[in-house]
Amino acid sequence: MKLVLLCLFAVCCYSLAQTTTTNRPNTSLQKRKLEEALRQLNEVKQRQQHYEETLNAPENIEDCCCLSALQCFKANMQVHFNVTEGKEKKLYNSLKNHLTVRSLDFCNSGNDTPTCQNCYLHPKVKAQEFFNRLESLIQRVRFFLLSSSFNTSLVEHLWHDISLM
């Protein structure tokens, strides 16, 4: 009886994991792209540590506003930094990449349209704080991808062990 219940539980978990992975293709590519963006961000942060102007930077970003926040970060970079050459260009291109954009699109609100704050209503901060907030957003999404793939592999491992019984 316990074995039957355990098998049913494993099947349910496996189905849930498959749904998650079907909705999120290429998570390993997305993780790599986010890690690349983090490396590039650290290089740009080092180069721009004495930049004196202030920039609008989203904070306390809700899940459904991650894409909007990314657009805000990109728009500010385009206005305040030369994104046509050097390390800034590489970072900007990584932020525009479809893998990066797709990884930030994990809003499950259905038909509800999120009400995200306009970019220019976010507080202005110095460049280092701007880059810290961008880094925080990327790390948060990267952690989300890591934890979802960990849960999927855990369920797959459990399913494999049960099928061997």
C-alpha positions in Angstrom: 0.0 0.0 0.0 2.8 2.4 0.9 4.6 1.6 -2.3 1.5 2.4 -4.4 1.1 5.7 -2.6 4.7 6.5 -3.1 4.5 5.7 -6.8 1.4 7.9 -7.2 3.2 10.7 -5.4 6.2 10.3 -7.6 4.1 10.3 -10.8 2.4 13.5 -9.6 5.7 15.2 -8.8 7.2 14.0 -12.1 4.2 15.4 -14.0 4.6 18.7 -12.2 8.3 18.8 -13.0 7.7 18.0 -16.7 5.2 20.9 -16.9 7.7 23.2 -15.3 10.5 22.2 -17.7 8.1 22.3 -20.7 7.2 25.9 -19.9 10.9 26.8 -19.4 12.9 25.5 -22.2 16.7 26.1 -22.4 17.1 26.8 -18.6 20.8 25.8 -18.8 21.3 28.2 -21.6 19.5 30.9 -19.7 21.6 30.3 -16.6 24.8 30.5 -18.7 23.6 33.8 -20.3 22.8 35.2 -16.8 26.2 34.2 -15.5 27.8 35.8 -18.5 25.8 39.0 -17.8 26.9 39.0 -14.2 30.6 38.7 -15.2 30.2 41.6 -17.7 28.3 43.6 -15.1 31.1 43.3 -12.6 33.6 44.5 -15.2 31.4 47.5 -16.1 30.8 48.2 -12.4 34.6 48.4 -11.9 35.0 50.8 -14.9 32.2 53.1 -13.9 32.8 53.3 -10.2 33.6 57.0 -10.4 30.6 57.9 -12.6 28.9 60.8 -10.8 25.5 61.2 -12.5 22.4 59.5 -10.9 20.2 57.0 -12.7 16.7 55.7 -12.1 17.0 52.2 -10.7 14.1 49.9 -9.8 14.1 48.3 -6.4 11.8 45.8 -4.6 10.8 44.4 -7.9 7.7 42.2 -8.0 7.9 39.0 -10.0 5.6 40.2 -12.7 7.7 43.4 -13.1 11.1 41.8 -13.8 10.8 42.5 -17.5 9.8 46.1 -16.9 12.7 46.5 -14.5 15.1 45.1 -17.1 13.8 47.5 -19.7 14.4 50.4 -17.2 18.0 49.3 -16.6 18.6 49.0 -20.3 17.1 52.4 -21.0 19.2 54.1 -18.4 22.3 52.4 -19.6 21.6 53.5 -23.2 21.2 57.1 -22.0 24.0 57.4 -19.5 26.7 55.0 -20.9 28.3 54.4 -24.3 26.7 51.1 -25.1 28.1 51.0 -28.6 31.6 49.8 -27.6 33.6 48.1 -25.0 32.4 46.2 -22.0 29.3 48.3 -21.8 28.2 47.1 -25.2 28.8 43.5 -24.2 26.7 43.9 -21.1 23.9 45.8 -22.9 23.8 43.1 -25.6 23.6 40.4 -22.9 20.7 42.2 -21.3 18.9 42.4 -24.7 19.5 38.8 -25.5 16.4 36.7 -25.9 17.7 34.2 -23.4 18.0 36.9 -20.7 14.6 38.3 -21.6 12.9 34.9 -21.5 14.5 34.1 -18.1 12.9 37.2 -16.6 9.5 36.4 -18.0 8.1 34.2 -15.2 4.9 36.0 -14.4 2.1 33.6 -14.0 -0.7 36.1 -13.6 -2.8 34.8 -16.5 -4.9 37.6 -17.9 -4.0 40.1 -15.2 -1.7 42.9 -16.4 0.9 43.8 -13.8 1.0 47.4 -12.8 4.7 48.1 -12.8 6.1 51.5 -11.9 7.2 53.7 -14.7 11.0 53.7 -15.1 11.3 57.4 -14.5 9.4 57.2 -11.2 12.0 55.0 -9.7 14.4 56.7 -7.3 17.6 58.1 -8.8 20.8 56.6 -7.4 24.5 56.7 -8.0 26.0 54.4 -10.6 27.3 51.8 -8.1 23.9 51.5 -6.5 22.3 51.2 -10.0 24.7 48.3 -10.9 24.1 46.7 -7.5 20.3 46.7 -8.1 20.8 45.3 -11.6 23.1 42.6 -10.2 20.5 41.8 -7.5 17.8 41.3 -10.2 20.0 39.0 -12.3 21.0 37.0 -9.2 17.4 36.6 -8.1 16.4 35.3 -11.5 19.5 33.0 -11.7 18.6 31.6 -8.3 15.0 31.0 -9.4 16.3 29.1 -12.5 18.8 27.1 -10.3 16.1 26.2 -7.8 13.6 25.2 -10.4 16.1 22.9 -12.2 17.2 21.5 -8.9 13.6 20.6 -8.0 13.2 19.0 -11.5 16.3 16.9 -11.2 15.4 15.8 -7.7 12.0 14.6 -8.9 13.6 12.9 -11.9 16.1 11.2 -9.6 13.2 10.1 -7.3 11.3 8.7 -10.2 14.3 6.8 -11.4 14.8 5.2 -8.0 11.2 4.2 -7.7 11.2 2.7 -11.2 14.1 0.5 -10.2 12.0 -1.0 -7.3 
